[in-house]
């Protein structure tokens, strides 16, 4: 990742307007959806952590974690709810909120020093919205269309997945998750550029995306364990890696790969159109890429995976077997 601050000149006046509009709008959205999630959970049908029996799309029995639980663990969850349920745990140990904020601040300070306030902010806000929209749309589509859609195995689906913990929310994604995506993406792509300085943007984006995907391979099995249950995935996936739909990891790689390319394209947009138009173009392309990614993942899961497995005479695949 090359430093663009050398040829993207600072513009304090533009930076102030940009910060007021973008950060102001993002804060308003977070306040609104945080209230909606905690204060009016009926609107988006937010599952109640304390009342597991009321879950639907998916119910506890329809999640992958159900099969990983012992009988004692199932009984305990039904009686006491999701581990960490309660006001104090939510406030002080929810989804690693404090850790996510600290790492995000450190990475933003680093990005601002190397690329300037505007580009650092575009990475932060762009990646925040990029992942928040992607996650939330997938969650809500599964929640509100389950029972009518069909999985690749031609079985009725029971939703997709959902997060259980978070103080602040962006639609149906914890703010901590969006911030974690930012700092992991930034750190991985920047490090790729330092380790492989002669690589072009495609190479840096590829190495960064693969590195982030490997990190997620370590994090998600713990986050989805019976001890934490930070997020839950519905059954029905044909290929599972460590008990999680493999498209989760495919999505991690593709999102970071594509976003890194879009972000590094910004200086060229500035030289062509100026900062104002470049900003609009960048966020517009981010939103369009989000839509394209969702369509790709639906087609990929519904048609491509099924057909590939059928070629090898396999109905489903678990890596490792029996997980």
C-alpha positions in Angstrom: 0.0 0.0 0.0 1.7 3.2 -1.2 1.4 6.5 0.7 -0.8 8.8 -1.4 -0.4 11.9 0.9 2.5 13.0 -1.3 0.2 13.8 -4.2 -3.2 14.3 -2.6 -2.9 17.8 -1.0 -4.5 18.6 2.3 -7.6 20.7 2.2 -8.7 21.7 5.7 -11.9 23.4 4.6 -13.1 20.3 2.6 -12.0 18.0 5.4 -14.2 19.9 7.9 -17.3 19.8 5.7 -16.6 16.1 4.8 -16.2 15.2 8.5 -19.4 17.1 9.6 -21.5 15.4 6.9 -20.2 11.9 6.9 -19.5 11.3 10.6 -22.6 13.3 11.5 -24.8 11.1 9.3 -23.1 7.9 10.6 -23.6 8.9 14.2 -27.3 9.6 13.6 -27.7 6.2 12.0 -26.0 4.4 14.8 -28.1 6.2 17.4 -31.3 5.4 15.5 -30.6 1.7 15.0 -29.2 1.3 18.5 -32.5 2.6 19.8 -34.4 0.4 17.4 -32.5 -2.7 18.4 -32.7 -2.3 22.1 -35.8 -0.1 22.5 -38.1 -1.5 19.7 -36.8 -5.0 19.0 -40.3 -5.9 17.6 -39.7 -3.8 14.5 -36.8 -5.9 13.1 -37.8 -9.0 15.1 -34.6 -9.0 17.1 -34.2 -12.4 18.9 -34.4 -12.1 22.7 -31.2 -13.4 24.3 -33.1 -14.2 27.5 -36.0 -16.1 25.8 -34.5 -18.7 23.5 -37.8 -20.5 23.1 -39.2 -17.5 21.2 -36.4 -17.6 18.5 -37.5 -18.3 14.9 -35.7 -18.0 11.6 -33.7 -19.6 13.0 -34.8 -21.3 16.2 -32.0 -22.7 18.4 -32.7 -26.2 17.0 -32.2 -24.8 13.5 -28.7 -23.4 14.2 -25.4 -25.1 13.7 -24.4 -24.5 17.3 -27.3 -26.7 18.5 -25.5 -29.8 17.2 -22.2 -28.8 18.9 -23.9 -28.4 22.3 -24.1 -31.1 24.9 -27.5 -31.8 26.5 -26.4 -29.8 29.6 -25.4 -26.8 27.5 -28.8 -26.8 25.7 -30.7 -26.9 28.9 -28.6 -24.2 30.4 -29.1 -21.9 27.4 -32.8 -22.5 27.4 -33.0 -21.6 31.2 -30.5 -18.7 31.4 -30.3 -17.4 27.8 -27.3 -16.6 25.7 -24.0 -16.5 27.8 -23.4 -12.9 29.0 -27.0 -11.9 28.9 -27.7 -9.0 31.2 -27.1 -5.2 31.5 -23.6 -5.3 33.0 -22.2 -7.9 30.6 -23.7 -6.1 27.6 -22.2 -2.7 28.7 -18.7 -3.9 29.7 -18.0 -7.0 27.7 -20.2 -7.0 24.6 -18.6 -8.3 21.4 -15.2 -6.9 22.5 -16.5 -3.3 22.0 -13.7 -1.6 23.9 -11.0 -3.6 22.1 -12.6 -2.9 18.7 -12.7 0.9 19.5 -9.1 1.0 20.7 -7.7 -0.9 17.6 -9.9 1.2 15.3 -8.6 4.4 16.8 -5.0 3.3 16.5 -5.4 2.2 12.9 -7.2 5.5 12.0 -4.3 7.5 13.6 -1.8 5.5 11.5 -3.9 5.9 8.3 -4.3 9.7 8.9 -0.5 10.1 9.3 0.3 8.2 6.1 -2.7 9.1 3.9 -4.3 12.2 5.3 -7.6 12.8 7.1 -9.8 12.4 4.0 -8.5 9.1 2.8 -8.2 7.7 6.3 -11.9 8.7 6.9 -13.0 7.2 3.6 -11.3 3.9 4.6 -13.0 3.9 8.0 -16.5 5.0 7.0 -16.4 3.2 3.7 -15.4 -0.1 5.3 -17.8 0.4 8.2 -20.8 0.9 5.8 -19.5 -1.7 3.4 -19.5 -4.5 6.0 -22.5 -3.2 8.0 -24.8 -3.2 5.0 -23.6 -6.5 3.7 -24.1 -8.2 7.1 -27.4 -6.6 7.9 -29.1 -7.2 4.6 -28.0 -10.9 4.7 -29.4 -11.1 8.3 -32.7 -9.4 7.5 -33.3 -11.3 4.3 -32.9 -14.6 6.1 -35.0 -13.4 9.0 -38.0 -12.2 7.0 -37.9 -14.6 4.0 -37.1 -17.9 5.7 -39.6 -20.7 5.0 -40.2 -19.3 1.5 -36.6 -19.5 0.1 -34.8 -22.8 -0.6 -31.3 -23.7 0.1 -28.9 -25.4 -2.5 -29.9 -28.8 -1.1 -33.5 -27.9 -1.9 -34.5 -27.9 1.7 -36.4 -25.1 3.3 -34.1 -22.6 4.9 -34.5 -21.2 8.4 -32.9 -17.8 8.1 -29.2 -17.0 7.7 -27.4 -15.8 10.9 -27.6 -13.1 13.5 -25.5 -11.4 16.1 -26.5 -11.7 19.8 -24.3 -9.0 21.5 -23.6 -5.4 21.1 -24.0 -2.0 22.8 -24.2 0.1 19.6 -25.7 -1.1 16.4 -25.6 -0.2 12.7 -28.9 -1.7 11.3 -28.5 -5.3 12.6 -24.7 -5.4 12.9 -22.9 -4.5 16.1 -20.8 -1.3 15.7 -17.9 -3.3 17.2 -18.1 -5.8 14.2 -17.9 -2.9 11.7 -15.0 -1.3 13.5 -13.2 -4.7 13.8 -13.6 -5.2 10.0 -12.0 -1.8 9.5 -8.9 -2.3 11.6 -8.4 -5.9 10.4 -8.8 -4.9 6.7 -6.5 -1.8 7.1 -3.8 -3.6 9.1 -3.8 -6.6 6.7 -3.7 -4.6 3.5 -1.1 -2.1 4.8 1.1 -4.9 6.1 0.9 -6.8 2.8 2.2 -3.6 1.1 5.1 -3.4 3.5 6.0 -7.1 3.3 5.7 -7.2 -0.5 6.7 -3.6 -1.5 7.0 -4.4 -5.2 3.5 -5.8 -5.6 0.8 -3.8 -7.4 -2.6 -3.1 -5.9 -4.1 -6.4 -7.0 -1.3 -8.3 -5.2 -1.6 -6.2 -2.1 -5.4 -6.6 -2.0 -5.1 -10.4 -2.6 -2.5 -10.9 0.2 -4.5 -8.6 2.5 -7.7 -10.4 1.9 -6.2 -13.8 2.4 -4.5 -12.7 5.6 -7.8 -11.3 7.0 -9.6 -14.5 6.0 -7.1 -16.6 7.9 -7.5 -14.4 11.0 -11.3 -14.9 10.7 -10.7 -18.7 10.5 -9.3 -18.4 14.0 -11.8 -15.9 15.4 -15.2 -17.2 14.3 -15.1 -20.8 15.7 -14.5 -19.2 19.1 -17.1 -16.5 18.7 -19.7 -19.1 17.6 -18.9 -21.6 20.4 -21.4 -22.5 23.1 -19.4 -20.6 25.6 -19.8 -17.3 23.8 -22.6 -17.5 21.1 -21.7 -14.1 19.8 -23.3 -14.9 16.5 -25.3 -17.9 15.3 -25.6 -19.4 11.8 -28.7 -21.4 10.6 -28.4 -24.9 9.3 -28.7 -25.8 5.6 -25.2 -25.0 4.2 -23.7 -27.5 1.9 -20.0 -26.7 2.8 -19.1 -25.9 6.4 -15.6 -25.0 7.6 -15.1 -25.4 11.4 -18.9 -25.5 11.7 -19.5 -22.2 9.7 -20.8 -21.7 6.2 -17.7 -21.5 4.0 -19.2 -18.5 2.1 -18.6 -16.5 5.3 -14.8 -16.8 4.6 -15.3 -16.3 0.9 -17.1 -13.1 1.7 -14.3 -11.9 4.0 -11.7 -12.3 1.3 -13.8 -10.8 -1.5 -15.0 -7.8 0.6 -11.5 -6.8 1.7 -10.0 -7.6 -1.8 -12.6 -5.4 -3.5 -12.6 -2.6 -1.0 -8.8 -2.3 -1.0 -8.8 -1.8 -4.8 -11.6 0.8 -4.6 -9.9 2.7 -1.9 -6.5 2.8 -3.7 -8.3 4.0 -6.8 -9.3 7.2 -5.0 -6.3 9.4 -5.8 -6.9 8.8 -9.5 -10.5 9.9 -9.0 -9.3 13.0 -7.2 -7.0 14.0 -10.1 -9.8 13.5 -12.6 -12.8 15.0 -10.8 -11.6 16.7 -7.6 -12.3 15.6 -4.0 -16.0 16.4 -3.8 -16.9 14.3 -6.9 -14.4 11.7 -6.0 -16.0 11.2 -2.6 -19.5 10.8 -4.1 -18.1 8.4 -6.7 -16.3 6.4 -4.1 -19.2 5.8 -1.8 -21.5 5.2 -4.7 -19.3 2.5 -6.0 -19.0 1.0 -2.5 -22.8 0.7 -2.4 -23.0 -0.8 -5.9 -20.3 -3.3 -5.0 -22.2 -4.2 -1.9 -25.3 -5.1 -4.0 -23.2 -7.0 -6.5 -21.5 -9.0 -3.7 -24.9 -10.0 -2.3 -26.2 -11.1 -5.7 -22.9 -13.0 -6.3 -23.1 -14.8 -2.9 -26.8 -15.8 -3.4 -26.0 -17.3 -6.9 -22.8 -18.8 -5.6 -24.5 -20.6 -2.7 -27.6 -21.6 -4.5 -26.3 -22.8 -7.8 -22.5 -23.0 -8.1 -21.8 -24.9 -4.8 -24.6 -27.4 -5.4 -23.5 -28.2 -9.0 -19.8 -28.6 -8.0 -20.6 -31.0 -5.2 -22.9 -33.0 -7.5 -20.0 -33.4 -9.9 -18.1 -35.2 -7.2 -21.2 -37.2 -6.0 -21.2 -35.4 -2.6 -24.3 -34.0 -1.0 -22.5 -31.9 1.7 -19.0 -31.3 3.0 -17.7 -30.6 6.5 -14.1 -29.5 7.1 -13.0 -31.1 9.3 -15.4 -34.1 9.2 -17.8 -34.3 12.1 -17.2 -30.7 13.4 
